[in-house]
Amino acid sequence: MTPALSSFLLGALALIVPVLVAYSAWRAVTSARTPQGAVAWVVFLLAAPWFALPAYAVFGQHKLRGYRRERQASREATRALGETDATGQRDDRGPGCDTGTGGAAAGVAPFEQLANLPATRGNAAELLIDGEATFDAIFAAIDRARDYVLVQFYTISDDDLGNALAERLKAASRRGVAVRVIYDGVGSYGLPAAYRARLEEAGVRILDPRAARGPTWRFQVNFRNHRKTVIVDGHEGFTGGHNVADLYMGRDATYGPWRDTQVALRGPMVAQLQRAFAEDWHWATGEKLGEALCWTPEAQPEDLPGLIVPSGPADGPDTGALFFFTLITGARERVWIASPYFVPDAEVLAALKAAALRGCDVRLLVPDMADHYLPWLAAHAYFDEIRAAGIEVYRYEGGFMHQKVILVDGDRAAVGTANLDNRSFRLNFETMALIFDEGFADRVSAMLAADMEGARRMVHDLEEQPLWVRLGAPAARLLAPVL
């Protein structure tokens, strides 16, 4: 390269980079979901443009307005699906009404508003602890399917567990069961085309994320579908933290045993879970699944009151953040949360501290080991602050802990896919199954208490951590709006 050409290129960059920084800063201010996110991006872009511009191309909220509009259209197309009462009849009373959920009714209305779904009775919910119990139950349900199977995971891998799932789906399809599969293009970026081809040859409809609507670029990490859902015949439903990979069965030597939780549902909540799948399918394909699916699951004798709360970046309000905020601010005695990542926004952080200050037993269970170092480091920047307010932090040491569970007082608990971080609050599509019942809450309490017995209560401040943690934690916290 000649000196003249080098000089020309440097001059061009000197002109182009400020323009790109200014444009990106403007887009950040006009499209960020929170003021904190907008400020973080602007400061980052001005302070370190050579690093910030590529980062904004990957993590920024730009290009998503059109996706949000189309996503909202899919929501409107599926809005009436799954709105049933405990008897399986259509409930046209609208959100926020007296749904007959017994003693929990006073606390249900905000969640009905967030979900745009009525709470229902007549549900059954079983905790599935760890991979063996989860996939034994899921595979057994698929094997007894008669009409259809709906499968959605953030990650599907072409390994032993992924192939075991594929074989059951192929067998179901060959006996006349309609099978539909959704997976996320980022979470499953390593899934080979041959895996999809094997399922398609057996008659399974499996979506190729690269051919679907929405962000299709592998490095577009926002607007990801983080849901994990299996529905069989409209009567059985599953959601929780597990993805389809050997890692989630505890077969990875790096992470060792994998601690996760799924919930198996029966009753009207299955129709609500199914509606979220139908919306995702319509968004990706334009196909309406209403008449092809069963929307009247039988009420169960357990008669648990509850509802499904889906959330995502196309919501008007920040449903994911408001879900946690509302549960925490309504607590009278206890808030126990298990999450692999702890990067809360200011409002949820304040709600947690306020709950502890008013005398609630507030506990946070997080993994001791890291699978993604940025959110793991960022969490350390919050621990001193919440511990000073009286919140106990437990570091799970029996392998990697990936469950997403929140328990409030003695009568409400939620299991699902949402982490306690900004990505789940505002950037990903998530699902939480919320149950208002003392018996179910007791089972969740016993499960989390056992997990805490295998954990180490945190007693050391950040200044007592290794040097790389002391330096990395505050730096990682600067990226909290996108972690």
N, C-alpha and C positions, 0 to 999 in steps of 0.2 A: 504494500500500500504506500502510495507516494505521500510525502509531507503535505502536499496541497489537498489531496483527498482526505487525509486524516483531519486536517484543519477544517475542511468543509463539514465532515461528519460531526465533529465536536461542536461546531457552531450550530448545526441543525438540531443536535440534541439539546443544546443550551436553550434553544427557542421552544422545542417541542415539549420537553419535560415540564416546564412551568405551566404550559397550557393544559397538559394532561393532569397535573396536580390540581389546578384550579377547577377543571371540569369534574374530576373525581370527588373533590371536596364538596362541590355544589351538589352532586348526585348523592353523596353521603348525607348531607344536611336535609335534602328533600325526601330521601327514601328510607333512612334509618328508622327502626321501630321505636327507639328510645332516644332521648336527648343525650344520655350517656354514650350510646353507640355512635351518635353523630359526632360528639366532641372527640371521642377516642380516635375515630377515623381521620378527622381533620388534623388533630395534633400529630398523628402518625404520618400522614401524608406530607405535612409541612416539615417535620423534623427529620424524616428519613425517606425521602421520595423514592430512592432507588430500590428500597425494600418494600415500601408501602404500596407502590403502584402494582407490582405483581400480586401482592397479597390482596389488594382490593379487587383485582380481576377474579380472584378465586373465591374470596369470602364476602365480597360486598353484596348489597341488596339490589344492585342495579339489574335491569332486565327482568325483574320479577313482577312488575305491575300488570303486564298482560297475562302472565300465568295466574295471578291472583284473580283477575276478572273471569278467566275461563274456569278456574277452580270454583268460584262462587256460583257460576252457572251450573256446574255439576252438582253442587250442593242443592240448588233450587230444584234440579231435576229429580233428586232423590229425597227431598225433604219429608214427604209424607210417609216414606217407608219406615217400618219398625216402630211407629207410634201406636203401641198397643198397651192395654192395661193388663192386669194380672190374669185375666181370663182369656187373653189372646184376641180381644176385640179392639178395634180401632179406637184410640183415645183422642178426641178432637177438642179437648178442653184447653189445650195450649200449655206452655211452660209456666211454672210458677203457681199452678193451681194446687188445691188440696188434693193430693194424689192418694190419700188413704194409707200412707206409709207408717201409721201408728205413731209411737213416741218420737220418732226421728223426723216427723213431718216439718217441724219448725225450722230445721236446719237444711231441708232439701231444696227449697225454692231457688237459692242462688246457683246451685249446680244444674238445676233444670234450665235456668236461663242461659248458663254457659254452654250446656250441651244442646240446647234447643230440643230437648227430649223430656218427656215426663218420667219421673221415677215410677217404678213398678214394684209390685209384690209378686210372690209366686216364683222366686228364683232359688236356685241351688248353686253353691259355690264351694269348690274343693281346692285346697292349696296343694300344688304339686311342687315338691321341694327337690331341686336339682334335676339334672338332665335325664337320668334313667327313668324317674317317675314321670317326668313331663312327656318324653317321647314314647314311652310305653303306652301312656294314655292316649296320646295323639294318634299313634299308629293303630291302636285297637279301634278307635273311633273311625278312622279311615277304612279299616277292614270291614266294618259293619255298615258302611254307607250304602244307601239304596238309590238315592236320586242325584245328589251332587256333593262335591267337596270344593271349598274355597280355601286357598292357601296364600298367605302373604307373609314374607319375611324380609327384613332389611338385608340379611346376609344368608345366602345359600352357597355352600361350597361343594365342589366335586370331590368328596372324600367318603369315608365309610358311612357317616350319618346321612350326608346328602344323597348317596346312592340308595341307602335304605328307604329314605323318603320317596325317591324316584320310583323304586320298584313297587311300592304300595300304591302310588298314584297311577302308575301304568296298569297295575292289576285292577284297580277300581275302574279305570276308563274302559278296559277290555270287557268288563262285565256290565257295561252300559251306564256307568255313573258319569255324569258330566263333571269334569275337573277343570278348574281355572286356577292359575298361579300367577302371582305378582311378586317381583323382587326388585330391590333398588339397585340402580346402576352403579352407584358409588359403593354401597355396602357389599355388593356382589361383583365388584369389578373384575375379579379373577375367574368368574364362572365361565367355562369355555362354551362356545356355541354348540359343541357336540352334546353337552348335557341337555341343552334345550331341544336339540334335534331328536334325542332319544325319547323325550316325553312327547314331542309333537307326533312322532311316528306312531305312538300308541293312542293318539287321539286327544291328548291333553292340550288345552289352550294355555300356553305360557307366554307371557308378554316379554318382548325384547325391549328393555328400557330405551335403547337407542332409536327405536322406531316409534316410541310413544310420544304423546305431547308432554311438554314440560322441559325442564333443564336436562339435556341429554349429554352434555359434555362431562366427561369423567371427573374433571377437576372443579365442577360447579357444585360446591359442597353445601350450599344452602338449598332450601326447598326439598330436602331429602325426605323420603317416606320411611320413617323409623319404626313403623308398626309391625307387630308380629301377631298374626291372626290365623287361626284355623277354624273353619265352620263346617259342620257335617249335617246335611239335610235340614238346616235351619233349626235344629233342636239341640245341638251340642256346639259349644264355642270355647276357644282357648285364646288367652292373651297373656303376655308377661315379658320377661327379659330374655328368654332363650332365642337364639338364632339357630340355623341349621348348619352346624360345623362341628367337627370332632372336638374343637376347642371347648365347646359348651358342654361336652360330656366329660370334661376333665382329662382328656387324653393328650394334652400338650404339656411336655415336660417343663417348659418355661414357667407356666402359670400354675401347674399342679391342679389340685381339685378346684372345680369351678362352682361357686356358690350362686345359685340363681333361683328364682321363683316364678312359677306360672300359676294361673288360676283357670280351672275348668268350670264352665258355666252351663247351666240349663235354665230354661224359663224365658220370660220376655226379654231379659237383657241380651239374649243371643240374637234376637231380631235387631236390637240396637247396634250390636257389634257388626252384624251383617250389613246394616245400612252404611256404616263407615266403609266397609269393603266395596259395596255397590257404588258409593261415591268415587272411590279410588279407581274402580274399573271404568266407570263412565268418563272420568277425567282422562284416563289413558287411551280409551278406545272410542268413546262416543256412544257406546252400547248401553242401553238401559236394561237392567236385570230384574226389574220389579216382578213381572209375571212369571219369570223363570224360577223364582225362589219361593220358599215357604216363609210366611211372615207371621204365623200363628203358633209358636212353640207352646207346648203344654205347660201350664202352671205346675210347680213342684210342691210337694207337701212341706218342704223346709220353709217355704213362704218368706224368703229373705227379701227385704226391700232394698232396692238399689237402682243404679243406672250406669250406662256407659258415657264417659265424657271424652269425646274425641277433640283434638286440638291441632292447630296448624297455622302456618304463616299467612293463610288466606282468610283467617278469622277477622272479623271487625275488631272486637276487643282482643287483648292478649290472653286467650283462653287458658293456655298452659300456665302462665304465671299467676293468673287470677285463681285457678284451681287450687294451687298450693297456698296462696295468700289467704283465700277464704277458709280453707281447712284450718290453717294455723291460727288465724285471728279468732276463730270460733272455739278454740280449745279452752277448756276449763281446768283440766287436770294434767293432761299428758299429750306430748307430741313426740313420737318416735319415728325417725325417718332412716331408711336404708337406701343409699344411692352410691353408685360407683364414682360419681363426679359431684363435686360441690363447688359450683361457681354461680351463686345466686345473684339476682339483681338487688338493687337497693331496697325495694319494697319488701321482698320476701326475707331479706336479711333482717330488716327492721322488725318484721312480724315475728320471726324466730326469737330475736332478742327480747321483744316485748312479752312474748309468751313466758319466757324464762323469768323475766323480772316480775311478772305478776304471780309467780309461784308454781307454774306448770313444770312438770318433769319433762324436760326437753333433752332428747338424746339424738345424736347423729352417728350412724354406722357407715363407715367408708372403708375401702380396701387399704391395706397397708402397702401393698405393691402397686406399681403403676403399669397400665397398659398404654396410656397416652400421657406423655410427660407434661405437656403444657397445662391441661386441666388439673393434673395431679399437683403440679407446682403451684398453680393459682390457688388451689384450695388451702394450701399452707398460709397464704396471706390473709385468710379469713379466720383461721382457727383461734388465734390469740383473742380476737375481737369477740367471738361468740362464747369462748370459754370464760372471758371476763364477765359476761352477762349471766353466767350460770349454766350454760349448755355443756353437757358432757359429750365428748367426742371419743368414739371407739374405733380403733384401727383393727380391721378383721385380718387375722394372720393365718387362717386355715386354707390358704389358696387365694384365688382372686374372687372378690365378691362383686356381682353384677346385678343383683336384684334391685327392683324399683318399687318400694313399698312405703306407705305412710300410714301410721296408726294414730288416731286422735281420740283421746279420752277412752271410754270403755265401750263405745257403740258405733264407731265408724272406722273403716279401714279401706285402703285402695291398693290394688296391685295392677301393674301395667308396664308400659314401655318408657315412661317419661323420667328422665334424670332430673336432679335438682341443679340445673344449669340453664344458661341463657339459650343454648342451642335447642333444648327441649321446650323451653318457655315460648320461643318465638320463631325459630328457624326450621324446625322439623315437624312433620306430621306424627302425632303420638296418640295413644289410647290408654285411658285409665278406667278400670272397673271399680266403682265405688259402691261399697256395701254398708248399709246402716243396720247393724245387728250386733248385739252383745256377744252371742255365741261365736260368730265369725271373728269378731274383734279379739275374743279370748284366744282363738287359734292363732291368729296373727301375732298376738302378744307373746304366746309361748314360743313360737318360731323365732321371733326376734330376740327374745330373752336368751334362748339357746345360742343364737349367733353371737350375742354379746359376751356370753361366757367363754367363747373361743376367740375373743378379741382383747386387745390391750387398750385400756383407757389412757387417753393422751394426757400427760402431765407436764411436758416440756414445752417451753415457749419457742417461738421462731428463732430467737437469738441463740438458743441452745442446739439448733439443728446444724447439720454439716454446712460448710461454707457455700457449696453449690446450691443448696436449698435456700439459705438465707439471701443469696443474691438473685436466684431465679424466681422465687415466689413473688416478690413485688413487681418484677418485670413481666411475669406471666399474667398477673392480675390486670395489667394494662389492656390485655387482649380479652378480658372477661366478656364484653358484649358479643364476641363471636365464638366463644368457647362452649 
